[in-house]
């Protein structure tokens, strides 16, 4: 048992309280929901051309682009985008044949359709 000198205690009314351990400040949690006005951000709030341009900037022409690189390029233009929303937008663009790749949440391997090599 560690003994503390009486000078370390703080008198509060009729009580002598031991010193309190400093409270650690927790870091901010990552963005999970982004609000646009008074509603949650949706796929329609991310312009198609901004997403496709982020894919183009994320790598060399003719190469596949990883999802985390595309996400960081997109965030530089439109601000932070929750990952689930990023995947939903990629799924929509792939479904409309404006983008090729895998929107399941793995690596991504995104590329614009004009750079497609046998898709």
C-alpha positions in Angstrom: 0.0 0.0 0.0 1.4 3.4 -1.0 1.2 6.0 1.6 0.6 9.6 0.6 1.6 12.6 2.7 -1.3 14.5 4.1 -0.2 17.6 2.0 -1.2 15.7 -1.1 -4.9 15.5 0.0 -7.3 18.3 -0.7 -9.8 19.4 2.0 -13.4 19.7 0.8 -15.7 20.7 3.6 -15.4 17.9 6.2 -13.7 15.5 3.8 -10.1 15.0 2.9 -10.0 13.8 -0.8 -7.0 12.1 -2.4 -5.5 13.6 -5.5 -7.3 12.8 -8.7 -5.5 11.3 -11.6 -5.4 13.6 -14.7 -8.2 12.8 -17.2 -6.8 11.8 -20.6 -8.3 13.7 -23.5 -9.7 11.3 -26.0 -9.1 12.0 -29.7 -12.0 13.0 -32.0 -13.8 10.0 -33.4 -13.6 9.6 -37.2 -16.3 11.1 -39.3 -19.2 8.6 -39.6 -22.1 10.9 -40.5 -21.8 14.1 -42.4 -24.7 16.5 -42.5 -25.7 18.6 -45.5 -28.0 21.3 -44.3 -30.4 19.5 -42.0 -30.1 16.0 -43.5 -27.5 13.3 -43.8 -25.2 13.4 -46.8 -26.3 11.2 -49.7 -24.8 9.9 -52.9 -26.5 12.7 -54.9 -24.5 15.3 -52.8 -21.2 14.0 -54.4 -20.9 15.1 -58.0 -20.3 12.2 -60.5 -17.5 14.2 -62.2 -15.7 15.0 -59.0 -15.6 11.2 -58.1 -14.4 10.2 -61.6 -11.8 13.0 -61.5 -10.6 11.7 -58.1 -10.2 8.3 -59.7 -8.1 9.9 -62.5 -5.9 11.8 -60.1 -5.3 8.8 -57.8 -3.0 6.9 -60.1 -1.2 6.7 -63.4 -3.2 6.4 -66.6 -3.7 2.8 -67.5 -3.3 1.6 -63.9 -5.8 0.5 -61.3 -6.5 2.9 -58.4 -6.9 1.7 -54.8 -10.0 2.8 -52.9 -8.2 4.5 -50.1 -6.2 6.6 -52.5 -9.4 7.6 -54.4 -11.1 8.4 -51.1 -8.3 10.7 -50.1 -8.4 12.5 -53.5 -12.2 12.9 -53.2 -11.9 14.2 -49.7 -9.5 16.9 -50.9 -12.2 18.2 -53.2 -15.5 17.7 -51.5 -14.5 17.3 -47.8 -14.5 14.2 -45.7 -16.8 11.5 -47.0 -17.9 8.6 -44.8 -16.5 5.3 -46.1 -20.0 3.7 -46.5 -21.1 6.6 -48.6 -18.0 6.5 -50.7 -18.7 2.8 -51.5 -22.3 3.5 -52.2 -21.3 6.2 -54.7 -18.8 3.9 -56.3 -21.5 1.2 -56.6 -23.8 3.6 -58.3 -21.2 4.8 -60.8 -20.2 1.2 -61.6 -23.8 0.2 -62.1 -24.2 3.1 -64.6 -21.0 2.1 -66.4 -19.4 5.5 -65.6 -16.6 3.7 -63.6 -15.1 0.3 -63.6 -13.7 -1.5 -60.5 -14.8 -3.3 -57.4 -17.1 -1.3 -55.0 -17.4 -4.1 -52.5 -14.9 -2.6 -50.0 -11.8 -4.5 -50.9 -8.9 -2.8 -52.8 -11.1 -1.1 -55.3 -9.1 -1.3 -58.5 -11.1 1.6 -59.9 -10.4 3.0 -63.4 -12.4 5.1 -65.9 -14.1 3.2 -68.7 -11.9 4.7 -71.4 -8.9 3.0 -69.7 -10.6 -0.4 -69.5 -8.5 -3.4 -70.6 -11.0 -6.1 -71.2 -13.8 -5.4 -68.6 
